Amino acid sequence: MEAIYEFDVRDMPVTVAVDASGASVHESGPREWRARIGKIPVATA
């Protein structure tokens, strides 16, 4: 079951990103992108 919550927040920018299994995208996202970006060859001039 999924839910969407709405909050009125003043003077505090916030992003909440949780997938359907409850995992935080703020934790899994950087780890996943580091793994992907780390495989890209870097050209040196």
Biopython code that builds the backbone (N, CA, C, O; Angstrom):
import numpy as np
from Bio.PDB.StructureBuilder import StructureBuilder

atoms = [
    (1, "MET", "N", (0.836, -1.173, 0.000)),
    (1, "MET", "CA", (0.000, 0.000, 0.000)),
    (1, "MET", "C", (0.884, 1.239, 0.000)),
    (1, "MET", "O", (1.884, 1.296, 0.716)),
    (2, "GLU", "N", (0.524, 2.206, -0.784)),
    (2, "GLU", "CA", (1.295, 3.442, -0.863)),
    (2, "GLU", "C", (0.481, 4.596, -0.302)),
    (2, "GLU", "O", (-0.750, 4.565, -0.305)),
    (3, "ALA", "N", (1.172, 5.599, 0.172)),
    (3, "ALA", "CA", (0.505, 6.777, 0.720)),
    (3, "ALA", "C", (1.261, 8.019, 0.298)),
    (3, "ALA", "O", (2.475, 7.983, 0.094)),
    (4, "ILE", "N", (0.549, 9.099, 0.172)),
    (4, "ILE", "CA", (1.149, 10.394, -0.132)),
    (4, "ILE", "C", (0.775, 11.334, 1.005)),
    (4, "ILE", "O", (-0.399, 11.470, 1.350)),
    (5, "TYR", "N", (1.765, 11.971, 1.576)),
    (5, "TYR", "CA", (1.539, 12.906, 2.669)),
    (5, "TYR", "C", (1.843, 14.313, 2.195)),
    (5, "TYR", "O", (2.788, 14.527, 1.436)),
    (6, "GLU", "N", (1.062, 15.252, 2.631)),
    (6, "GLU", "CA", (1.292, 16.652, 2.296)),
    (6, "GLU", "C", (1.534, 17.420, 3.581)),
    (6, "GLU", "O", (0.768, 17.318, 4.540)),
    (7, "PHE", "N", (2.612, 18.193, 3.584)),
    (7, "PHE", "CA", (2.955, 18.996, 4.745)),
    (7, "PHE", "C", (3.090, 20.445, 4.317)),
    (7, "PHE", "O", (3.575, 20.723, 3.221)),
    (8, "ASP", "N", (2.677, 21.353, 5.146)),
    (8, "ASP", "CA", (2.923, 22.774, 4.933)),
    (8, "ASP", "C", (4.131, 23.138, 5.776)),
    (8, "ASP", "O", (4.064, 23.121, 7.005)),
    (9, "VAL", "N", (5.233, 23.468, 5.120)),
    (9, "VAL", "CA", (6.482, 23.785, 5.811)),
    (9, "VAL", "C", (6.922, 25.175, 5.374)),
    (9, "VAL", "O", (6.880, 25.506, 4.189)),
    (10, "ARG", "N", (7.339, 25.977, 6.328)),
    (10, "ARG", "CA", (7.809, 27.328, 6.007)),
    (10, "ARG", "C", (9.288, 27.449, 6.345)),
    (10, "ARG", "O", (9.743, 26.962, 7.379)),
    (11, "ASP", "N", (10.023, 28.098, 5.466)),
    (11, "ASP", "CA", (11.438, 28.399, 5.689)),
    (11, "ASP", "C", (12.294, 27.154, 5.905)),
    (11, "ASP", "O", (13.284, 27.203, 6.636)),
    (12, "MET", "N", (11.926, 26.049, 5.281)),
    (12, "MET", "CA", (12.727, 24.836, 5.407)),
    (12, "MET", "C", (12.515, 23.968, 4.168)),
    (12, "MET", "O", (11.587, 23.160, 4.124)),
    (13, "PRO", "N", (13.378, 24.135, 3.157)),
    (13, "PRO", "CA", (13.230, 23.277, 1.971)),
    (13, "PRO", "C", (13.533, 21.828, 2.332)),
    (13, "PRO", "O", (14.502, 21.540, 3.034)),
    (14, "VAL", "N", (12.701, 20.931, 1.850)),
    (14, "VAL", "CA", (12.871, 19.525, 2.203)),
    (14, "VAL", "C", (12.405, 18.636, 1.051)),
    (14, "VAL", "O", (11.444, 18.961, 0.353)),
    (15, "THR", "N", (13.087, 17.528, 0.863)),
    (15, "THR", "CA", (12.677, 16.523, -0.104)),
    (15, "THR", "C", (12.658, 15.181, 0.611)),
    (15, "THR", "O", (13.646, 14.778, 1.224)),
    (16, "VAL", "N", (11.548, 14.508, 0.529)),
    (16, "VAL", "CA", (11.426, 13.187, 1.121)),
    (16, "VAL", "C", (11.246, 12.207, -0.035)),
    (16, "VAL", "O", (10.319, 12.340, -0.834)),
    (17, "ALA", "N", (12.127, 11.239, -0.113)),
    (17, "ALA", "CA", (12.064, 10.280, -1.214)),
    (17, "ALA", "C", (12.239, 8.871, -0.662)),
    (17, "ALA", "O", (13.339, 8.456, -0.299)),
    (18, "VAL", "N", (11.133, 8.153, -0.609)),
    (18, "VAL", "CA", (11.133, 6.786, -0.096)),
    (18, "VAL", "C", (10.437, 5.918, -1.134)),
    (18, "VAL", "O", (9.356, 6.265, -1.610)),
    (19, "ASP", "N", (11.057, 4.780, -1.489)),
    (19, "ASP", "CA", (10.426, 3.908, -2.474)),
    (19, "ASP", "C", (9.344, 3.042, -1.832)),
    (19, "ASP", "O", (9.100, 3.141, -0.630)),
    (20, "ALA", "N", (8.702, 2.200, -2.626)),
    (20, "ALA", "CA", (7.567, 1.408, -2.158)),
    (20, "ALA", "C", (7.933, 0.428, -1.042)),
    (20, "ALA", "O", (7.061, 0.010, -0.280)),
    (21, "SER", "N", (9.212, 0.056, -0.937)),
    (21, "SER", "CA", (9.608, -0.877, 0.116)),
    (21, "SER", "C", (10.099, -0.160, 1.371)),
    (21, "SER", "O", (10.498, -0.806, 2.340)),
    (22, "GLY", "N", (10.072, 1.175, 1.358)),
    (22, "GLY", "CA", (10.463, 1.946, 2.531)),
    (22, "GLY", "C", (11.920, 2.357, 2.552)),
    (22, "GLY", "O", (12.374, 2.961, 3.524)),
    (23, "ALA", "N", (12.665, 2.043, 1.497)),
    (23, "ALA", "CA", (14.079, 2.419, 1.434)),
    (23, "ALA", "C", (14.217, 3.889, 1.021)),
    (23, "ALA", "O", (13.479, 4.371, 0.162)),
    (24, "SER", "N", (15.152, 4.581, 1.632)),
    (24, "SER", "CA", (15.392, 5.987, 1.332)),
    (24, "SER", "C", (16.187, 6.126, 0.041)),
    (24, "SER", "O", (17.269, 5.557, -0.097)),
    (25, "VAL", "N", (15.644, 6.883, -0.894)),
    (25, "VAL", "CA", (16.337, 7.125, -2.155)),
    (25, "VAL", "C", (17.556, 8.018, -1.917)),
    (25, "VAL", "O", (18.497, 8.008, -2.710)),
    (26, "HIS", "N", (17.541, 8.793, -0.822)),
    (26, "HIS", "CA", (18.697, 9.625, -0.488)),
    (26, "HIS", "C", (19.903, 8.763, -0.133)),
    (26, "HIS", "O", (21.040, 9.204, -0.302)),
    (27, "GLU", "N", (19.684, 7.563, 0.349)),
    (27, "GLU", "CA", (20.783, 6.649, 0.677)),
    (27, "GLU", "C", (21.157, 5.773, -0.512)),
    (27, "GLU", "O", (22.339, 5.608, -0.813)),
    (28, "SER", "N", (20.159, 5.212, -1.188)),
    (28, "SER", "CA", (20.437, 4.281, -2.290)),
    (28, "SER", "C", (20.854, 4.999, -3.563)),
    (28, "SER", "O", (21.654, 4.462, -4.330)),
    (29, "GLY", "N", (20.339, 6.193, -3.810)),
    (29, "GLY", "CA", (20.632, 6.922, -5.047)),
    (29, "GLY", "C", (22.105, 7.229, -5.246)),
    (29, "GLY", "O", (22.665, 6.844, -6.273)),
    (30, "PRO", "N", (22.764, 7.911, -4.300)),
    (30, "PRO", "CA", (24.186, 8.218, -4.476)),
    (30, "PRO", "C", (25.043, 6.960, -4.635)),
    (30, "PRO", "O", (25.978, 6.942, -5.436)),
    (31, "ARG", "N", (24.731, 5.925, -3.884)),
    (31, "ARG", "CA", (25.493, 4.674, -3.980)),
    (31, "ARG", "C", (25.339, 4.061, -5.378)),
    (31, "ARG", "O", (26.316, 3.597, -5.965)),
    (32, "GLU", "N", (24.121, 4.062, -5.902)),
    (32, "GLU", "CA", (23.862, 3.501, -7.225)),
    (32, "GLU", "C", (24.541, 4.321, -8.322)),
    (32, "GLU", "O", (25.125, 3.754, -9.246)),
    (33, "TRP", "N", (24.470, 5.649, -8.229)),
    (33, "TRP", "CA", (25.082, 6.484, -9.259)),
    (33, "TRP", "C", (26.606, 6.453, -9.191)),
    (33, "TRP", "O", (27.259, 6.533, -10.231)),
    (34, "ARG", "N", (27.191, 6.341, -8.000)),
    (34, "ARG", "CA", (28.648, 6.197, -7.915)),
    (34, "ARG", "C", (29.093, 4.936, -8.635)),
    (34, "ARG", "O", (30.118, 4.934, -9.316)),
    (35, "ALA", "N", (28.323, 3.859, -8.485)),
    (35, "ALA", "CA", (28.660, 2.598, -9.157)),
    (35, "ALA", "C", (28.569, 2.764, -10.671)),
    (35, "ALA", "O", (29.413, 2.237, -11.397)),
    (36, "ARG", "N", (27.567, 3.482, -11.157)),
    (36, "ARG", "CA", (27.405, 3.679, -12.597)),
    (36, "ARG", "C", (28.456, 4.635, -13.155)),
    (36, "ARG", "O", (29.072, 4.356, -14.184)),
    (37, "ILE", "N", (28.658, 5.750, -12.481)),
    (37, "ILE", "CA", (29.601, 6.763, -12.962)),
    (37, "ILE", "C", (31.027, 6.242, -12.897)),
    (37, "ILE", "O", (31.846, 6.581, -13.751)),
    (38, "GLY", "N", (31.335, 5.429, -11.907)),
    (38, "GLY", "CA", (32.676, 4.893, -11.752)),
    (38, "GLY", "C", (33.107, 4.017, -12.915)),
    (38, "GLY", "O", (34.304, 3.796, -13.100)),
    (39, "LYS", "N", (32.170, 3.512, -13.700)),
    (39, "LYS", "CA", (32.481, 2.668, -14.847)),
    (39, "LYS", "C", (32.724, 3.456, -16.136)),
    (39, "LYS", "O", (33.144, 2.881, -17.140)),
    (40, "ILE", "N", (32.467, 4.749, -16.116)),
    (40, "ILE", "CA", (32.655, 5.592, -17.305)),
    (40, "ILE", "C", (34.131, 5.943, -17.423)),
    (40, "ILE", "O", (34.712, 6.491, -16.486)),
    (41, "PRO", "N", (34.750, 5.634, -18.571)),
    (41, "PRO", "CA", (36.172, 5.967, -18.729)),
    (41, "PRO", "C", (36.365, 7.487, -18.802)),
    (41, "PRO", "O", (35.556, 8.202, -19.391)),
    (42, "VAL", "N", (37.437, 7.953, -18.200)),
    (42, "VAL", "CA", (37.761, 9.366, -18.190)),
    (42, "VAL", "C", (38.912, 9.596, -19.154)),
    (42, "VAL", "O", (39.966, 8.972, -19.032)),
    (43, "ALA", "N", (38.708, 10.493, -20.116)),
    (43, "ALA", "CA", (39.756, 10.812, -21.084)),
    (43, "ALA", "C", (40.638, 11.903, -20.512)),
    (43, "ALA", "O", (40.140, 12.891, -19.974)),
    (44, "THR", "N", (41.946, 11.731, -20.625)),
    (44, "THR", "CA", (42.877, 12.761, -20.168)),
    (44, "THR", "C", (43.475, 13.446, -21.379)),
    (44, "THR", "O", (43.785, 12.801, -22.381)),
    (45, "ALA", "N", (43.635, 14.747, -21.282)),
    (45, "ALA", "CA", (44.150, 15.517, -22.410)),
    (45, "ALA", "C", (45.644, 15.678, -22.342)),
    (45, "ALA", "O", (46.238, 16.304, -23.220)),
]
sb = StructureBuilder()
sb.init_structure("model")
sb.init_model(0)
sb.init_chain("A")
sb.init_seg("    ")
for serial, (resi, resn, name, xyz) in enumerate(atoms, 1):
    if name == "N":
        sb.init_residue(resn, " ", resi, " ")
    sb.init_atom(name, np.array(xyz, "f"), 0.0, 1.0, " ", f" {name:<3s}", serial, name[0])
structure = sb.get_structure()
